Each structure stands twice: as structure tokens, then as C-alpha cells.
Amino acid sequence: MSRTSKITALYERLSRDDDLTGESNSITNQKQYLEDYARKNGFGNIRHFTDDGFSGVNFVEVR
């Protein structure tokens, strides 16, 4: 039987106030904040899932 390691899934999404080109400041800030929180609370094996270019405003439209 193989054991699967659990991951800590961190999700970042573009702020509607940011540009749509390159990695936005809000994404970079969210990644740092979430990683700091996860590490301080004992969560390891961090994986990022990022919607850079899709905000909550346009996410439903592009799905």
C-alpha cells in the first residue's frame, strides 16, 4: 500500500485593482502572507495554486 503525503494547498487570486500583465503585487503579497501563516502554524509541503489574470469579478465569465 502506498502512502500519499498530504499537501498544504495555498490559493492566490488576482486583485481586480492590479494590472493583468506579469505576476501582480497582490499575488506576490498573498503568497508571502500565506506561506508565513502556514509555516508559523506547522503546515508543510506547501503547494501554490494561482489564478493570476483572473479576479473574482471576471472569474465566472471566463469559466
C-alpha positions in Angstrom: 0.0 0.0 0.0 1.5 3.4 -0.9 1.2 6.3 1.3 0.3 9.7 -0.1 1.8 12.8 1.6 -0.7 15.5 2.4 -0.1 18.9 0.9 -0.9 22.3 2.2 -2.7 23.9 -0.7 -2.4 27.7 -0.8 -4.7 29.6 -3.3 -4.0 33.1 -4.6 -6.1 35.1 -6.9 -5.6 38.4 -8.7 -7.0 41.5 -7.2 -9.3 43.5 -9.5 -7.2 46.6 -8.8 -4.0 45.0 -10.2 -2.7 45.0 -13.8 -3.3 41.9 -15.8 0.3 41.5 -17.0 3.0 39.6 -15.2 2.7 38.4 -11.7 0.8 41.0 -9.8 1.9 42.6 -6.5 -1.3 41.2 -4.8 -0.3 37.6 -5.9 3.2 38.1 -4.6 1.9 39.5 -1.3 -0.7 36.8 -0.9 1.9 34.0 -1.5 4.2 35.5 1.2 1.4 36.0 3.7 0.0 32.5 3.2 3.4 30.8 3.4 4.3 32.7 6.6 0.9 31.7 8.1 1.3 28.1 7.1 4.9 27.8 8.4 4.0 29.5 11.7 1.2 27.0 12.2 3.1 23.9 11.4 1.9 23.3 7.9 4.5 21.9 5.5 4.6 20.5 1.9 3.3 23.8 0.6 1.9 24.0 -3.0 0.6 27.2 -4.6 -2.4 27.3 -6.8 -2.7 30.7 -8.5 -5.2 32.4 -10.7 -3.1 35.3 -11.9 -5.1 37.1 -14.5 -8.5 36.1 -13.2 -10.1 38.1 -10.4 -13.3 37.3 -8.6 -15.0 39.8 -10.9 -14.2 38.1 -14.2 -13.7 34.5 -13.0 -17.2 33.3 -13.7 -17.2 34.9 -17.1 -14.1 33.0 -18.3 -15.0 29.6 -16.8 
